[in-house]
Amino acid sequence: MSEFKEIAANEYAELIYIYLKPADDLSDSDYDRWDVLIAEIDKVEGESNDNFLEAQKQFAAQYGFSLGD
């Protein structure tokens, strides 16, 4: 959960800052930074989701029930 909070406070905040810039003020570095931020968000959220799913599976196995698809 802390990973999601950190991403929201940092990467998403920076994305919003770039998004709110007037189109005429956007530079190539803004577009490049946008791509970097999106890649980092995808990476961290993907890893966090995988970890959460694994914890769910372990919990289900420990308490004798199955998870649906």
C-alpha positions as CSV (number, residue, x, y, z in Angstrom):
1,M,0.0,0.0,0.0
2,S,2.8,2.4,0.7
3,E,4.0,2.1,-2.8
4,F,0.7,3.4,-4.1
5,K,0.8,6.3,-1.7
6,E,4.4,7.2,-2.8
7,I,3.5,7.0,-6.5
8,A,0.4,9.2,-5.9
9,A,2.5,11.8,-4.0
10,N,5.3,11.9,-6.5
11,E,4.9,10.6,-10.0
12,Y,1.2,11.3,-10.3
13,A,1.7,14.8,-8.8
14,E,4.3,15.5,-11.4
15,L,2.1,14.1,-14.2
16,I,-0.6,16.5,-13.2
17,Y,1.8,19.4,-13.1
18,I,2.9,18.6,-16.7
19,Y,-0.7,18.0,-17.8
20,L,-1.8,21.4,-16.5
21,K,0.8,23.3,-18.4
22,P,-0.5,25.3,-21.4
23,A,0.1,23.4,-24.6
24,D,2.3,26.2,-25.9
25,D,4.6,25.9,-22.9
26,L,5.2,22.1,-23.2
27,S,8.7,21.2,-24.2
28,D,10.3,18.0,-25.5
29,S,11.7,17.4,-22.0
30,D,8.1,17.5,-20.7
31,Y,7.1,14.8,-23.1
32,D,10.2,12.8,-22.3
33,R,9.5,13.2,-18.6
34,W,5.9,12.1,-19.1
35,D,7.1,8.9,-20.7
36,V,9.5,8.2,-17.8
37,L,6.9,8.8,-15.2
38,I,4.3,6.5,-16.9
39,A,6.9,3.8,-17.2
40,E,7.8,4.1,-13.5
41,I,4.1,4.1,-12.5
42,D,3.5,1.0,-14.6
43,K,6.5,-0.8,-13.0
44,V,5.7,0.0,-9.4
45,E,2.0,-0.6,-9.7
46,G,2.6,-3.9,-11.5
47,E,5.0,-5.1,-8.9
48,S,2.7,-4.0,-6.1
49,N,-0.3,-5.7,-7.7
50,D,1.7,-8.9,-8.1
51,N,2.8,-8.7,-4.4
52,F,-0.8,-8.2,-3.3
53,L,-2.1,-11.1,-5.4
54,E,0.6,-13.4,-3.9
55,A,-0.4,-12.3,-0.4
56,Q,-4.1,-13.0,-1.2
57,K,-3.2,-16.5,-2.5
58,Q,-1.2,-17.2,0.7
59,F,-4.1,-16.0,2.9
60,A,-6.6,-18.1,1.0
61,A,-4.4,-21.2,1.2
62,Q,-3.9,-20.6,4.9
63,Y,-7.6,-20.3,5.6
64,G,-8.8,-23.0,3.2
65,F,-10.7,-21.1,0.5
66,S,-10.0,-20.4,-3.1
67,L,-9.9,-17.1,-5.0
68,G,-12.1,-16.7,-8.1
69,D,-10.8,-15.5,-11.5
